[in-house]
């Protein structure tokens, strides 16, 4: 049911540029959740990285207008829209456009570091877990065709 609600949200007309950018960022976070969920079910190396972690984390805009939290439990990841009441860490981008651009950047680590230095990205919670999360993303890249 939630899947269909997401599709309906995507199909409704967008009123302005800001709303369109928010929708792109929401969609990116949703797809990230799908990819991590699949990897947690099918990729043994990804499951090993999850280990025995039992936590929630979230990616969001600073104003909280766009937020998605990810739940790690029993070597699986699931995600839900909205903010979590007590995430282990949160990565907050100054706005949806900046979040989308950062997560789509060719050199994501440089984009994150630049954003943290100029306060366009704020980390709330345990920074060591943020590094752990960034390590997970290497397992989400598409396999190269031979």
CNS distance restraints for C-alpha pairs under 8 A (distance, minus, plus):
assign (resid   1 and name CA) (resid   5 and name CA) 6.47 0.50 0.50
assign (resid   2 and name CA) (resid   6 and name CA) 6.29 0.50 0.50
assign (resid   3 and name CA) (resid   7 and name CA) 6.44 0.50 0.50
assign (resid   4 and name CA) (resid   8 and name CA) 6.20 0.50 0.50
assign (resid   5 and name CA) (resid   9 and name CA) 6.23 0.50 0.50
assign (resid   6 and name CA) (resid  10 and name CA) 6.35 0.50 0.50
assign (resid   7 and name CA) (resid  11 and name CA) 6.28 0.50 0.50
assign (resid   8 and name CA) (resid  12 and name CA) 6.34 0.50 0.50
assign (resid  10 and name CA) (resid  23 and name CA) 7.35 0.50 0.50
assign (resid  14 and name CA) (resid  19 and name CA) 6.15 0.50 0.50
assign (resid  14 and name CA) (resid  20 and name CA) 6.00 0.50 0.50
assign (resid  15 and name CA) (resid  19 and name CA) 6.49 0.50 0.50
assign (resid  15 and name CA) (resid  20 and name CA) 7.76 0.50 0.50
assign (resid  16 and name CA) (resid  20 and name CA) 6.40 0.50 0.50
assign (resid  17 and name CA) (resid  21 and name CA) 6.23 0.50 0.50
assign (resid  18 and name CA) (resid  22 and name CA) 6.19 0.50 0.50
assign (resid  19 and name CA) (resid  23 and name CA) 6.16 0.50 0.50
assign (resid  20 and name CA) (resid  24 and name CA) 6.32 0.50 0.50
assign (resid  21 and name CA) (resid  25 and name CA) 6.32 0.50 0.50
assign (resid  21 and name CA) (resid  96 and name CA) 6.19 0.50 0.50
assign (resid  21 and name CA) (resid  97 and name CA) 5.78 0.50 0.50
assign (resid  22 and name CA) (resid  26 and name CA) 6.07 0.50 0.50
assign (resid  22 and name CA) (resid  66 and name CA) 6.71 0.50 0.50
assign (resid  22 and name CA) (resid  96 and name CA) 5.27 0.50 0.50
assign (resid  22 and name CA) (resid  97 and name CA) 7.18 0.50 0.50
assign (resid  23 and name CA) (resid  27 and name CA) 6.02 0.50 0.50
assign (resid  24 and name CA) (resid  28 and name CA) 6.16 0.50 0.50
assign (resid  24 and name CA) (resid 100 and name CA) 7.27 0.50 0.50
assign (resid  25 and name CA) (resid  29 and name CA) 6.26 0.50 0.50
assign (resid  25 and name CA) (resid  66 and name CA) 7.61 0.50 0.50
assign (resid  25 and name CA) (resid  96 and name CA) 5.74 0.50 0.50
assign (resid  25 and name CA) (resid  97 and name CA) 7.21 0.50 0.50
assign (resid  25 and name CA) (resid  99 and name CA) 6.91 0.50 0.50
assign (resid  25 and name CA) (resid 100 and name CA) 5.25 0.50 0.50
assign (resid  26 and name CA) (resid  30 and name CA) 6.13 0.50 0.50
assign (resid  26 and name CA) (resid  66 and name CA) 6.43 0.50 0.50
assign (resid  26 and name CA) (resid  67 and name CA) 7.55 0.50 0.50
assign (resid  26 and name CA) (resid  68 and name CA) 7.81 0.50 0.50
assign (resid  27 and name CA) (resid  31 and name CA) 6.13 0.50 0.50
assign (resid  28 and name CA) (resid  32 and name CA) 6.12 0.50 0.50
assign (resid  28 and name CA) (resid 100 and name CA) 7.36 0.50 0.50
assign (resid  29 and name CA) (resid  33 and name CA) 6.26 0.50 0.50
assign (resid  29 and name CA) (resid  59 and name CA) 7.73 0.50 0.50
assign (resid  29 and name CA) (resid  68 and name CA) 6.65 0.50 0.50
assign (resid  30 and name CA) (resid  34 and name CA) 6.41 0.50 0.50
assign (resid  30 and name CA) (resid  68 and name CA) 7.60 0.50 0.50
assign (resid  30 and name CA) (resid  79 and name CA) 7.71 0.50 0.50
assign (resid  30 and name CA) (resid  81 and name CA) 7.96 0.50 0.50
assign (resid  31 and name CA) (resid  35 and name CA) 6.11 0.50 0.50
assign (resid  32 and name CA) (resid  36 and name CA) 6.10 0.50 0.50
assign (resid  33 and name CA) (resid  37 and name CA) 5.94 0.50 0.50
assign (resid  33 and name CA) (resid  70 and name CA) 7.07 0.50 0.50
assign (resid  33 and name CA) (resid  77 and name CA) 7.65 0.50 0.50
assign (resid  33 and name CA) (resid  78 and name CA) 6.52 0.50 0.50
assign (resid  33 and name CA) (resid  79 and name CA) 5.46 0.50 0.50
assign (resid  34 and name CA) (resid  38 and name CA) 6.15 0.50 0.50
assign (resid  34 and name CA) (resid  78 and name CA) 7.81 0.50 0.50
assign (resid  34 and name CA) (resid  79 and name CA) 7.88 0.50 0.50
assign (resid  35 and name CA) (resid  39 and name CA) 6.11 0.50 0.50
assign (resid  35 and name CA) (resid 140 and name CA) 6.61 0.50 0.50
assign (resid  36 and name CA) (resid  40 and name CA) 5.99 0.50 0.50
assign (resid  36 and name CA) (resid  77 and name CA) 6.24 0.50 0.50
assign (resid  36 and name CA) (resid  78 and name CA) 7.70 0.50 0.50
assign (resid  36 and name CA) (resid 140 and name CA) 7.03 0.50 0.50
assign (resid  37 and name CA) (resid  41 and name CA) 6.51 0.50 0.50
assign (resid  37 and name CA) (resid  76 and name CA) 6.58 0.50 0.50
assign (resid  37 and name CA) (resid  77 and name CA) 4.92 0.50 0.50
assign (resid  37 and name CA) (resid  78 and name CA) 5.61 0.50 0.50
assign (resid  37 and name CA) (resid  79 and name CA) 7.96 0.50 0.50
assign (resid  38 and name CA) (resid  42 and name CA) 6.14 0.50 0.50
assign (resid  38 and name CA) (resid  43 and name CA) 7.97 0.50 0.50
assign (resid  39 and name CA) (resid  43 and name CA) 5.01 0.50 0.50
assign (resid  39 and name CA) (resid  46 and name CA) 6.30 0.50 0.50
assign (resid  39 and name CA) (resid  47 and name CA) 7.66 0.50 0.50
assign (resid  39 and name CA) (resid 139 and name CA) 7.59 0.50 0.50
assign (resid  39 and name CA) (resid 140 and name CA) 7.23 0.50 0.50
assign (resid  40 and name CA) (resid  44 and name CA) 7.74 0.50 0.50
assign (resid  40 and name CA) (resid  46 and name CA) 6.07 0.50 0.50
assign (resid  40 and name CA) (resid  47 and name CA) 5.43 0.50 0.50
assign (resid  40 and name CA) (resid  75 and name CA) 6.42 0.50 0.50
assign (resid  40 and name CA) (resid  76 and name CA) 4.93 0.50 0.50
assign (resid  40 and name CA) (resid  77 and name CA) 6.08 0.50 0.50
assign (resid  41 and name CA) (resid  47 and name CA) 7.60 0.50 0.50
assign (resid  41 and name CA) (resid  76 and name CA) 6.59 0.50 0.50
assign (resid  43 and name CA) (resid  47 and name CA) 6.27 0.50 0.50
assign (resid  44 and name CA) (resid  48 and name CA) 6.12 0.50 0.50
assign (resid  45 and name CA) (resid  49 and name CA) 6.42 0.50 0.50
assign (resid  45 and name CA) (resid 139 and name CA) 7.99 0.50 0.50
assign (resid  46 and name CA) (resid  50 and name CA) 6.44 0.50 0.50
assign (resid  46 and name CA) (resid 136 and name CA) 6.92 0.50 0.50
assign (resid  46 and name CA) (resid 139 and name CA) 6.40 0.50 0.50
assign (resid  47 and name CA) (resid  51 and name CA) 6.40 0.50 0.50
assign (resid  47 and name CA) (resid  75 and name CA) 5.43 0.50 0.50
assign (resid  47 and name CA) (resid  76 and name CA) 7.31 0.50 0.50
assign (resid  48 and name CA) (resid  75 and name CA) 7.69 0.50 0.50
assign (resid  49 and name CA) (resid 136 and name CA) 7.06 0.50 0.50
assign (resid  50 and name CA) (resid  72 and name CA) 7.48 0.50 0.50
assign (resid  50 and name CA) (resid  75 and name CA) 5.39 0.50 0.50
assign (resid  50 and name CA) (resid  76 and name CA) 7.57 0.50 0.50
assign (resid  51 and name CA) (resid  75 and name CA) 6.15 0.50 0.50
assign (resid  52 and name CA) (resid  73 and name CA) 7.57 0.50 0.50
assign (resid  52 and name CA) (resid  74 and name CA) 6.66 0.50 0.50
assign (resid  52 and name CA) (resid  75 and name CA) 6.68 0.50 0.50
assign (resid  53 and name CA) (resid  72 and name CA) 6.49 0.50 0.50
assign (resid  53 and name CA) (resid  73 and name CA) 6.36 0.50 0.50
assign (resid  53 and name CA) (resid  74 and name CA) 7.49 0.50 0.50
assign (resid  53 and name CA) (resid  75 and name CA) 7.36 0.50 0.50
assign (resid  54 and name CA) (resid  71 and name CA) 7.74 0.50 0.50
assign (resid  54 and name CA) (resid  72 and name CA) 5.36 0.50 0.50
assign (resid  54 and name CA) (resid  73 and name CA) 4.65 0.50 0.50
assign (resid  54 and name CA) (resid  74 and name CA) 7.15 0.50 0.50
assign (resid  55 and name CA) (resid  71 and name CA) 6.04 0.50 0.50
assign (resid  55 and name CA) (resid  72 and name CA) 5.28 0.50 0.50
assign (resid  55 and name CA) (resid  73 and name CA) 6.74 0.50 0.50
assign (resid  55 and name CA) (resid  87 and name CA) 7.14 0.50 0.50
assign (resid  55 and name CA) (resid  88 and name CA) 6.20 0.50 0.50
assign (resid  56 and name CA) (resid  69 and name CA) 6.69 0.50 0.50
assign (resid  56 and name CA) (resid  70 and name CA) 5.50 0.50 0.50
assign (resid  56 and name CA) (resid  71 and name CA) 4.39 0.50 0.50
assign (resid  56 and name CA) (resid  72 and name CA) 5.99 0.50 0.50
assign (resid  56 and name CA) (resid  84 and name CA) 7.43 0.50 0.50
assign (resid  56 and name CA) (resid  86 and name CA) 7.57 0.50 0.50
assign (resid  56 and name CA) (resid  87 and name CA) 4.89 0.50 0.50
assign (resid  56 and name CA) (resid  88 and name CA) 5.78 0.50 0.50
assign (resid  56 and name CA) (resid  89 and name CA) 7.59 0.50 0.50
assign (resid  57 and name CA) (resid  69 and name CA) 5.54 0.50 0.50
assign (resid  57 and name CA) (resid  70 and name CA) 5.37 0.50 0.50
assign (resid  57 and name CA) (resid  71 and name CA) 6.70 0.50 0.50
assign (resid  57 and name CA) (resid  84 and name CA) 7.63 0.50 0.50
assign (resid  57 and name CA) (resid  87 and name CA) 4.72 0.50 0.50
assign (resid  57 and name CA) (resid  88 and name CA) 5.50 0.50 0.50
assign (resid  57 and name CA) (resid  89 and name CA) 5.11 0.50 0.50
assign (resid  57 and name CA) (resid  90 and name CA) 5.65 0.50 0.50
assign (resid  58 and name CA) (resid  67 and name CA) 6.96 0.50 0.50
assign (resid  58 and name CA) (resid  68 and name CA) 5.62 0.50 0.50
assign (resid  58 and name CA) (resid  69 and name CA) 4.01 0.50 0.50
assign (resid  58 and name CA) (resid  70 and name CA) 5.91 0.50 0.50
assign (resid  58 and name CA) (resid  83 and name CA) 7.04 0.50 0.50
assign (resid  58 and name CA) (resid  84 and name CA) 7.17 0.50 0.50
assign (resid  58 and name CA) (resid  87 and name CA) 6.62 0.50 0.50
assign (resid  58 and name CA) (resid  89 and name CA) 6.69 0.50 0.50
assign (resid  58 and name CA) (resid  90 and name CA) 4.73 0.50 0.50
assign (resid  58 and name CA) (resid  91 and name CA) 6.40 0.50 0.50
assign (resid  59 and name CA) (resid  67 and name CA) 5.82 0.50 0.50
assign (resid  59 and name CA) (resid  68 and name CA) 5.67 0.50 0.50
assign (resid  59 and name CA) (resid  69 and name CA) 6.43 0.50 0.50
assign (resid  59 and name CA) (resid  90 and name CA) 5.74 0.50 0.50
assign (resid  59 and name CA) (resid  91 and name CA) 4.90 0.50 0.50
assign (resid  59 and name CA) (resid  92 and name CA) 6.00 0.50 0.50
assign (resid  59 and name CA) (resid  93 and name CA) 7.93 0.50 0.50
assign (resid  60 and name CA) (resid  64 and name CA) 5.98 0.50 0.50
assign (resid  60 and name CA) (resid  65 and name CA) 7.63 0.50 0.50
assign (resid  60 and name CA) (resid  66 and name CA) 5.45 0.50 0.50
assign (resid  60 and name CA) (resid  67 and name CA) 4.05 0.50 0.50
assign (resid  60 and name CA) (resid  68 and name CA) 6.37 0.50 0.50
assign (resid  60 and name CA) (resid  83 and name CA) 7.95 0.50 0.50
assign (resid  60 and name CA) (resid  90 and name CA) 7.38 0.50 0.50
assign (resid  60 and name CA) (resid  91 and name CA) 6.30 0.50 0.50
assign (resid  60 and name CA) (resid  92 and name CA) 4.82 0.50 0.50
assign (resid  60 and name CA) (resid  93 and name CA) 6.25 0.50 0.50
assign (resid  61 and name CA) (resid  65 and name CA) 6.27 0.50 0.50
assign (resid  61 and name CA) (resid  66 and name CA) 5.53 0.50 0.50
assign (resid  61 and name CA) (resid  67 and name CA) 6.49 0.50 0.50
assign (resid  61 and name CA) (resid  92 and name CA) 5.00 0.50 0.50
assign (resid  61 and name CA) (resid  93 and name CA) 4.65 0.50 0.50
assign (resid  61 and name CA) (resid  94 and name CA) 5.77 0.50 0.50
assign (resid  61 and name CA) (resid  95 and name CA) 5.11 0.50 0.50
assign (resid  61 and name CA) (resid  96 and name CA) 6.02 0.50 0.50
assign (resid  61 and name CA) (resid  99 and name CA) 7.32 0.50 0.50
assign (resid  62 and name CA) (resid  92 and name CA) 5.12 0.50 0.50
assign (resid  62 and name CA) (resid  93 and name CA) 5.62 0.50 0.50
assign (resid  62 and name CA) (resid  94 and name CA) 5.23 0.50 0.50
assign (resid  62 and name CA) (resid  95 and name CA) 6.51 0.50 0.50
assign (resid  62 and name CA) (resid 122 and name CA) 7.97 0.50 0.50
assign (resid  63 and name CA) (resid  94 and name CA) 7.80 0.50 0.50
assign (resid  63 and name CA) (resid  95 and name CA) 7.63 0.50 0.50
assign (resid  64 and name CA) (resid  83 and name CA) 7.59 0.50 0.50
assign (resid  66 and name CA) (resid  82 and name CA) 7.23 0.50 0.50
assign (resid  66 and name CA) (resid  96 and name CA) 7.10 0.50 0.50
assign (resid  67 and name CA) (resid  81 and name CA) 6.18 0.50 0.50
assign (resid  67 and name CA) (resid  82 and name CA) 4.81 0.50 0.50
assign (resid  67 and name CA) (resid  83 and name CA) 5.66 0.50 0.50
assign (resid  68 and name CA) (resid  79 and name CA) 6.93 0.50 0.50
assign (resid  68 and name CA) (resid  80 and name CA) 5.81 0.50 0.50
assign (resid  68 and name CA) (resid  81 and name CA) 4.33 0.50 0.50
assign (resid  68 and name CA) (resid  82 and name CA) 4.98 0.50 0.50
assign (resid  68 and name CA) (resid  83 and name CA) 6.15 0.50 0.50
assign (resid  69 and name CA) (resid  79 and name CA) 5.62 0.50 0.50
assign (resid  69 and name CA) (resid  80 and name CA) 5.56 0.50 0.50
assign (resid  69 and name CA) (resid  81 and name CA) 6.27 0.50 0.50
assign (resid  69 and name CA) (resid  82 and name CA) 6.54 0.50 0.50
assign (resid  69 and name CA) (resid  83 and name CA) 6.06 0.50 0.50
assign (resid  69 and name CA) (resid  84 and name CA) 6.02 0.50 0.50
assign (resid  69 and name CA) (resid  87 and name CA) 7.94 0.50 0.50
assign (resid  70 and name CA) (resid  77 and name CA) 6.56 0.50 0.50
assign (resid  70 and name CA) (resid  78 and name CA) 5.70 0.50 0.50
assign (resid  70 and name CA) (resid  79 and name CA) 4.24 0.50 0.50
assign (resid  70 and name CA) (resid  80 and name CA) 6.53 0.50 0.50
assign (resid  71 and name CA) (resid  77 and name CA) 5.47 0.50 0.50
assign (resid  71 and name CA) (resid  78 and name CA) 5.27 0.50 0.50
assign (resid  71 and name CA) (resid  79 and name CA) 5.94 0.50 0.50
assign (resid  72 and name CA) (resid  76 and name CA) 5.70 0.50 0.50
assign (resid  72 and name CA) (resid  77 and name CA) 4.65 0.50 0.50
assign (resid  72 and name CA) (resid  78 and name CA) 6.83 0.50 0.50
assign (resid  73 and name CA) (resid  77 and name CA) 6.61 0.50 0.50
assign (resid  87 and name CA) (resid 125 and name CA) 7.71 0.50 0.50
assign (resid  88 and name CA) (resid 125 and name CA) 5.80 0.50 0.50
assign (resid  88 and name CA) (resid 126 and name CA) 6.43 0.50 0.50
assign (resid  88 and name CA) (resid 129 and name CA) 7.76 0.50 0.50
assign (resid  89 and name CA) (resid 123 and name CA) 7.10 0.50 0.50
assign (resid  89 and name CA) (resid 124 and name CA) 5.41 0.50 0.50
assign (resid  89 and name CA) (resid 125 and name CA) 4.19 0.50 0.50
assign (resid  89 and name CA) (resid 126 and name CA) 5.53 0.50 0.50
assign (resid  89 and name CA) (resid 127 and name CA) 7.36 0.50 0.50
assign (resid  89 and name CA) (resid 129 and name CA) 7.01 0.50 0.50
assign (resid  89 and name CA) (resid 130 and name CA) 7.01 0.50 0.50
assign (resid  90 and name CA) (resid 123 and name CA) 5.86 0.50 0.50
assign (resid  90 and name CA) (resid 124 and name CA) 5.07 0.50 0.50
assign (resid  90 and name CA) (resid 125 and name CA) 6.45 0.50 0.50
assign (resid  91 and name CA) (resid 121 and name CA) 6.87 0.50 0.50
assign (resid  91 and name CA) (resid 122 and name CA) 5.95 0.50 0.50
assign (resid  91 and name CA) (resid 123 and name CA) 4.90 0.50 0.50
assign (resid  91 and name CA) (resid 124 and name CA) 6.53 0.50 0.50
assign (resid  91 and name CA) (resid 130 and name CA) 7.99 0.50 0.50
assign (resid  92 and name CA) (resid 121 and name CA) 5.57 0.50 0.50
assign (resid  92 and name CA) (resid 122 and name CA) 5.12 0.50 0.50
assign (resid  92 and name CA) (resid 123 and name CA) 6.40 0.50 0.50
assign (resid  92 and name CA) (resid 124 and name CA) 7.81 0.50 0.50
assign (resid  93 and name CA) (resid  98 and name CA) 6.47 0.50 0.50
assign (resid  93 and name CA) (resid  99 and name CA) 5.28 0.50 0.50
assign (resid  93 and name CA) (resid 120 and name CA) 5.98 0.50 0.50
assign (resid  93 and name CA) (resid 121 and name CA) 4.59 0.50 0.50
assign (resid  93 and name CA) (resid 122 and name CA) 6.57 0.50 0.50
assign (resid  94 and name CA) (resid  98 and name CA) 6.50 0.50 0.50
assign (resid  94 and name CA) (resid  99 and name CA) 7.34 0.50 0.50
assign (resid  94 and name CA) (resid 120 and name CA) 5.03 0.50 0.50
assign (resid  94 and name CA) (resid 121 and name CA) 6.10 0.50 0.50
assign (resid  95 and name CA) (resid  99 and name CA) 6.26 0.50 0.50
assign (resid  96 and name CA) (resid 100 and name CA) 6.03 0.50 0.50
assign (resid  97 and name CA) (resid 101 and name CA) 6.11 0.50 0.50
assign (resid  98 and name CA) (resid 102 and name CA) 5.99 0.50 0.50
assign (resid  98 and name CA) (resid 120 and name CA) 7.91 0.50 0.50
assign (resid  99 and name CA) (resid 103 and name CA) 6.14 0.50 0.50
assign (resid 100 and name CA) (resid 104 and name CA) 6.13 0.50 0.50
assign (resid 101 and name CA) (resid 105 and name CA) 5.93 0.50 0.50
assign (resid 102 and name CA) (resid 108 and name CA) 6.42 0.50 0.50
assign (resid 102 and name CA) (resid 111 and name CA) 5.68 0.50 0.50
assign (resid 102 and name CA) (resid 112 and name CA) 6.72 0.50 0.50
assign (resid 103 and name CA) (resid 108 and name CA) 6.37 0.50 0.50
assign (resid 104 and name CA) (resid 108 and name CA) 7.28 0.50 0.50
assign (resid 105 and name CA) (resid 111 and name CA) 6.74 0.50 0.50
assign (resid 107 and name CA) (resid 111 and name CA) 6.32 0.50 0.50
assign (resid 108 and name CA) (resid 112 and name CA) 6.05 0.50 0.50
assign (resid 109 and name CA) (resid 113 and name CA) 6.13 0.50 0.50
assign (resid 110 and name CA) (resid 114 and name CA) 6.03 0.50 0.50
assign (resid 111 and name CA) (resid 115 and name CA) 6.10 0.50 0.50
assign (resid 112 and name CA) (resid 116 and name CA) 6.12 0.50 0.50
assign (resid 112 and name CA) (resid 121 and name CA) 7.33 0.50 0.50
assign (resid 113 and name CA) (resid 117 and name CA) 6.14 0.50 0.50
assign (resid 114 and name CA) (resid 118 and name CA) 6.23 0.50 0.50
assign (resid 115 and name CA) (resid 119 and name CA) 5.86 0.50 0.50
assign (resid 115 and name CA) (resid 120 and name CA) 4.74 0.50 0.50
assign (resid 115 and name CA) (resid 121 and name CA) 4.94 0.50 0.50
assign (resid 116 and name CA) (resid 120 and name CA) 6.11 0.50 0.50
assign (resid 116 and name CA) (resid 121 and name CA) 4.82 0.50 0.50
assign (resid 116 and name CA) (resid 122 and name CA) 6.17 0.50 0.50
assign (resid 116 and name CA) (resid 123 and name CA) 7.83 0.50 0.50
assign (resid 123 and name CA) (resid 127 and name CA) 7.00 0.50 0.50
assign (resid 126 and name CA) (resid 130 and name CA) 6.92 0.50 0.50
assign (resid 127 and name CA) (resid 131 and name CA) 6.62 0.50 0.50
assign (resid 128 and name CA) (resid 132 and name CA) 6.39 0.50 0.50
assign (resid 129 and name CA) (resid 133 and name CA) 6.11 0.50 0.50
assign (resid 130 and name CA) (resid 134 and name CA) 6.25 0.50 0.50
assign (resid 131 and name CA) (resid 135 and name CA) 6.29 0.50 0.50
assign (resid 132 and name CA) (resid 136 and name CA) 6.56 0.50 0.50
assign (resid 133 and name CA) (resid 137 and name CA) 6.82 0.50 0.50
assign (resid 134 and name CA) (resid 138 and name CA) 7.54 0.50 0.50
assign (resid 136 and name CA) (resid 140 and name CA) 7.47 0.50 0.50
assign (resid 137 and name CA) (resid 141 and name CA) 7.37 0.50 0.50
